[in-house]
Structure formats: structure tokens, C-alpha cells
Amino acid sequence: MVRIYINDQEYDVPAGTTILCAAKKAGIRIPTLCFVEGLRPIGACRVCVVEVEGVRNLVASCSTPVAEDMRIHTHTARVRRARRAVVELLLSEHNGECQTCERNGQCELQSLAAELGIREVSYRGEKARKRIDISTPALQRDSGKCIKCRRCVSVCNEMQHVGALFPQFRGYQTIIGPALGRDLASVPCVQCGQCAAICPVGAISERDHVEAVWAALDTPENHVVVQTAPAIRAALGECFGYPPGTLVTGKMVAALRRLGFDAVFDTNFAADLTIMEEGTEFLMRLRKAYVEGQQDVLPMFTSCSPGWVQYLEFFHHNLLPNLSTCRSPQQMFGAIAKTYYAKKLDKRPEDIFVVSVMPCTAKKFEASRAEMNASGVRDVDAVLTTRELARMIRIAGIDFQSLPDEEMDAPLGLCTGAGVIFGHTGGVMEAALRTVYEVLTGEDLPTPTLLATLDGIKEAEITLKNVRPEWSFLEGVTLRVAVAHGLGNAEKLIRAIEAGERQYHFVEVMACPGGCIGGGGQPRFTDNRVRLARIAAIRKEDAGKPLRKSHQNPQVKQLYEEFLGEPLSERSHKLLHTHYIAREPV
Amino acid sequence: MPDDAKPAGVFSAPCACQEVSEEDRYAQLDDILRTYRNIPGALIPVLQITQTIFGYLPEKALRKIAAALNKPLSEVTGVVTFYSFFNTIPRGRHMIRVCLGTACYVRGGKQVLAALKEELGIDVGETTADRNFSLDVGRCFGACGLAPVIMIDDDVHQRVKVSQLPRLLEQYRDKQDTTSKT
């Protein structure tokens, strides 16, 4: 422990703590625009400067560790002056279109200017030029609004190991972006949107689909259906004043109905369907490995996360055969809505307009992939992020808090607990094992094997006993599974697998930290506290479901009876499975 | 970087004025990358060597470097565009540097620069279409008594007058046909 003094108050803090963290624990707020908990301090914005007695210059508190007897002053006249000058300089070159900016009212630069009481900017200078990049289907960048804090660089390189963004050029000319200041589509960006989720200002956000959805809703001939991913219900409330972790499933359904959707369905239904297909695919792969000796079909990787899928497409072509061929629940839903459901209504696929609400920006990319037209037309027509849905609810004048709780529609609105937990890291694996274990042994999966923690890589083993006769070749086999979230962790896991240090049967990867609940389209700002709260909400929804295994979903059973036949049938292959593309990384 | 990792002959690589084929240059780069592949902190030395090989840093070379050193292209170009030493535009056979240090500046360096831009039809940092000349500025060559000064390749030209420039440039234009002077 180290004895320090902050604003003349005495504190004992662990050695190695930064001044910023020590102050936070002491209940003193030091503002910052670039610091992100859990990542290496960047030290770019200089907003967090403080005065330390005996040190001539002000120091950046985010990157200065405490020392014995350090006397720190966080809000002296000198500090206030410096902080204000820094923010005024940022404002002087910021392309301040606050009134029309997507971040108006929730911009960190805007609120910091308010917090510091800035009424006038004393510096006059050249403004950054507006430069819009909409080269990818998922993300929109405007380097004119960028304050060069480099948070996005940290998440893209350190956390996600993608490296699409990096500071280019120098000094005033600096652009935070892809190689040589070009468009995002010119570099291997997986479009996970973690940059958009962490950007303090309006420089990176999702491509807007709100107008397209209004247009569809305003066209009477359209039958507009909406599906909502599991992670939405655990986070949407945050946009309407509820604390993180508040489940708002019923109100969300009510709001969607009031927005004018003809049917409100659940992506979780498609998640249950995914487990039927993916679980069966896993069993087939086990058979190939253990009976036919084709060891290289294992491990199988999950394929629900489009950021992860594209990561493999860019960087690990040799692993593409190990990626489950199952489409993600979003795309399975679209294909089923435009075929099975359309038929029920005696409509053509093109008469149905499918909107999905996703915690994810990469889902916009996924929906736009050329091969995602199994129904003959685009399977998913528009993808809204959680933030965009909240905006629509506000525009429609719906008082979210006073809405009643309503139920999803049939037949694509019923789900089991297994479908719900798709929303958090470890959830797809757990859902798959609940079904696979029962298929193999006829018994319940002993204990939830992969707890919903935020450890970057989790592993579990399940030894199969009393296996049913048709699976006897698996008797006594210990299934080894692993779960990674955040692409940086996924990369570590891949390296361990490729080096032969680790062997698994089945691996789940979600591109975003925490899984979908921490997706790039979720309400800002997501830190570990918020992630854990959202995971707890998902677990609560799972625990409250009468049915908790995908194969028990009666509507999924009905879908197989009436339409698909059985998992991996010919029709399933056409509608529910896909193929991947080896993309050039540079 | 360990000394033995430095391949012989790299720094005396042929300059842009000699007729070395693209293919040969990329073969040289491949050799360099094989040597430096697993050396930490190799990026900047590799970029320096590559610039010696090509006379500038072509994008194709940057992509090869990124792939070989297992770094994102954005990081590689981030470093390249940060340091003014690195150049992504092909250099001409002759490098003209105009001194804009204090002495040269007050004694007409600025006018000399303007005249050169006009004469060559290019801006600072650019290269003429015939790849004869590249133009750059410097901050004091240590020859203040001779101001204003310009350097063409390794030659220092003192007390330069705007009116002399066309003839001066002509000398170099002639040279490139007969010799391989850099």
C-alpha cells in the first residue's frame, strides 16, 4: 500500500494504481476523453491532468502511477485553466454540428464542455474537414468530428486484434482511420462496431437504417415483421432511464407493436432452431471424427457472430472448414419468415419485410452478404441497432416506461431459455450442450458448465456416460469445449489450438467482449459493470422460462414437422446453412 | 537489431537511376523480410531498407511488409506517414532540396523555392512527370554564409539566383543521359 494525499485528504492505495483510479475510488471525478477501463492508458487527450506537489508540469493522471507521499491536487486553478484550455482547443477544431449530430445530448465532448462551464472558445483556427466514410454496410465515420482520442485504435488493435484503425499522418493532419486515410472497406475491418460503441463523439456510428424501416412501415402493402435479438431486452431499458440489467422484454414488445410492426417475433426462436441444426452438425462431426477417423473436422467453431465469421474469413482461412455451416439466428429467421411464415399467410417472400433489432453493427453487414437470399430475395431487409430502436421509439412519442408488458406473436415468437442465453458469452455453448447432452444420454446436462463470467477464455470438460446405443462410440469420451469473447481472446485461443497446446471438440466465439450484450450496437457506454448486469438479466429471463432446452420448443418442432423435415435436411441446407469466403487480409 | 541480421549490401542498394527491374527489387525485399520476420522492432529498419531499394515506399511493398511482419497495414502506413523521412511517392533521379533556414529564408530562399516550383511544375514533396526531379525543403544545411543555398543530390549550390535556375537544372538533365550520378 502507498500513502497518498488527494486534495489534502489522506488515502492508502495499492502500489501501481494510477492517480486517476485512486481518485475514482476516493469519489473524486477527474474528467477524461480517452481513458478506457481495462485497456492500456492512451494519454492522448490531456483532459485528466492534475497537479502533483514538487513536479513542475501537470501530469496526466490516467498514466501516472501513485508514489509514496504523493500530494495530488485535482481541481486547482492551474488545473482548471489547463483542462479548460485543452477542451477549448478541441472545440476550436471540432466540426461542431451538435444540433444535427447523432450524439447530440449524449456526446462526451459536449457534456465535458458543459461540466467545465465553457461559454466561449478563446481559440480561432481551422476546423477539421467533414469527411464521411460509408464504404462498409455497417459503419459510418466522419473524421471531421474525430477528436483523435484514439480509443477506437485501442479497441480495434488491443482488444479486437483487427488493426483496421490507426493514426495516419502527423500533427494537425492526423487522421484516425484505415491505412493512408482511405475508406474502411479498403482494410480488413470485421465491422464489429466496438469503435462505434466507444467513440466519445459522433465520429463513428452505425449506418442508419431508421429511415428505411419507417418507409417500410409506411407502405400499407408491406407485411412488416420484426425480430429482436436476446441482448436487446437486457439493454434497451438503459435508453429510457432504467439501470443496466433491467429486463424490458414486455415493454419492448409493446413498443414495437405501437411502432406499427405487423408481427413481433423473437430471434430467440431462431436461436432454438440454430441449436437444432448446429447441435446436429456437431454430432455429425463427432461421428466423422470418431467413426470415420476424420479428426480435422474438429473443433467446430460457432458461427453466430458475424464479426467473428469475418475475422476467420480475413485472417484464418485454414479454419473456415471448422466453422459451423449454420447461418446465424438472424439469417435463419429471415429465411424462415419469408418462406414458411409467408406460406402460412399465403404471401410471397417479397411481400414480407423483415426488420431485425440487433445489439450489433456487423449484423448489418451480414444481412447484406450476397448469399443471404435463400428465400429468393434479401432474407433480412433492414437491421436496427438497440440505439436506433430507442431513437424510433422516441420519435414515435412512445412513453416507454408507462407501456404495459406484452407477449410476442406466434408462430415465430416462442423461445426456450436456451435461445435467450445466446445473448451472452458462453450462452451458445451452454444451449448447445443442453440439447446435445440430452440427445446423447437422455439426461439433463449435469450443471451449467460454462458460467457467465467475463474471463476472456473459459474451458470445460464433460465426460459422457451411459450414452444411448446409437452413440456408443462416444461412451466415456470427455468432450472438451472452450469459449472466448473479444477477438483478441479468440486469437489467443486460435494460437493455442494451432500450436497444439490445446485440443477441443467445440469452441464458441463471440466477437464482442461479454458476447452480444456488449455488442457494438448497444447503448453507450458499456463497461464490465454494465456487461455483468446485462448478463444477469439474460440469466434471469432464462431461469424464468418453463422450457430451457431448444429441442423442447413446440413451435420449432412444428416447423420441422410441417416444413423442414429434420435437421440437416435438404431444405434446411438451403435455408439455414451457408458457406464462407476466404478474403484477402491486406 | 543484431548486426549479423543486417544483410550485406543492403545500404548500398542500387539507386533509382540504375536500371534494376521491379522484379529484382521485390526479390531483394523478400530477402530482407525473411531476415527480419521474427525480429521485434523490425518495422522501421525494414522501411528504411525498403526505401533504399525502391527510392520510395510503394504500396505493394508496404503490403508485403505488413504481411511478413504480421502487422496491420494501417499500423505500417501509420508509421510511414508519421515520419517525414519516409516517402510513398516515387522520387525523381535528382533530389532538389531548398534551404529555408533563417539565413537562406531572409536572403531569398523563398523566392528560389517559388521559382523552382514554377520551373518544374510541381509542389514540395512531388516529383516531375518525367521522374527527373523531386523537390523538397530543408531547414539549414549549415552553409548560412553562402545563403541562399540549394542542394541537388549531394552538390551544394551557393548564392543561388532565380535567373540561374533554368541553366542549373539543365546541367542535371544532361547528366542523367550520360552517367548514373545520383
Contacts between the chains, C-beta under 8 A, distances in Angstrom:
chain1	res1	chain2	res2	distance
A	157	B	72	7.2
A	157	B	75	7.4
A	162	B	72	7.4
A	163	B	71	7.3
A	163	B	72	2.7
A	163	B	73	8.0
A	163	B	74	5.8
A	163	B	75	5.9
A	164	B	72	7.0
A	164	B	74	6.0
A	165	B	74	6.2
A	166	B	72	6.8
A	166	B	74	3.9
A	166	B	75	4.8
A	166	B	77	7.6
A	166	B	78	4.0
A	167	B	78	5.4
A	167	B	82	7.5
A	168	B	74	7.4
A	168	B	77	6.1
A	168	B	78	5.4
A	168	B	81	5.1
A	169	B	81	4.6
A	169	B	82	7.2
A	170	B	81	6.8
A	170	B	82	5.0
A	170	B	84	7.9
A	177	B	74	7.7
A	178	B	74	5.3
A	179	B	62	7.9
A	179	B	72	7.9
A	179	B	73	4.5
A	179	B	74	4.5
A	179	B	76	7.4
A	179	B	77	4.1
A	179	B	78	7.8
A	180	B	59	7.7
A	180	B	77	4.9
A	180	B	81	7.0
A	180	B	88	7.6
A	181	B	81	7.9
A	187	B	72	7.3
A	187	B	73	6.1
A	187	B	74	5.7
A	188	B	72	7.7
A	585	B	67	7.5
A	586	B	63	4.8
A	586	B	66	5.3
A	586	B	67	5.9
A	586	B	72	7.8
A	586	B	73	4.5
